[in-house]
Amino acid sequence: MEILQKIALIFTIIGAVNWGLIGLFDFNLVTFLTGDMVTIRNLIYIIVGITGLVNIGIFFQHFDGE
């Protein structure tokens, strides 16, 4: 499960950076990288959304600091 959460965290960070770029510079990195490939763009948004939900599980875990 730890590997899944790390992968999910990477995608969530990518999504957060994209939203930051949109807010600061009105620049959508996903649209820039995918161009006219709407299906790929939507797939990226879906993956980022799902990984955000997976990361909700972090709130309910107890970390021992190990």
N, C-alpha and C positions, 0 to 999 in steps of 0.2 A: 504494500500500500504506500510505503514511503516514496518509491520511485514514481508511482502515479501522481502523487501530490507534488513532487518536484517538477514533473513535466507540466502538470496543470498550473503550477505557479509561474513557470516560464511563459506559458501562453497568456496568463492573466497579466503579467508584467508587460508583454507585448501589447495587449489591449489597452492597458493603462497609458503606456507611452503614446499609442495612437490617439487616444482621447486627449492627452496633453497637447499633442501637436495640433489637433483640430481646434482646441480651445485657444491656444496661444497664437497660432499662425494660420488658421483655417486651411490646414494641409492634412489630408487624409493619406497616411502612408500606405494603407491597404489598397486603396483605390489607385494610388500611384504605382504600386508594384504589380497589381493585377490588370490594370488597364480596362479593356472591354470584356474581360472574362468574368461576367456577373456571377456565374455559378461558383467559380473558385472563390470570389470575394465573399459570397454568402456563406460558403463552407467555412471560411476563416472566421467569419463573425459567429457562426454557430459553434465552432470549436472553442473560441474564446468565451462565449457565454456558458457553455457546458463546463469548461474548466473553472470558471468563476464559481459555479455551483459546487463543484468538487472541493474547492478551497474553503467552502463554508465549514467543511468537516474539521478544519484546523481549529476553529473556535471551540470545538467540543472535545479536543484531545488534551490530555495532561502530558506535558513535557517534563521529563526528569532532569533535563539539563545535561544529559550524557552525550 
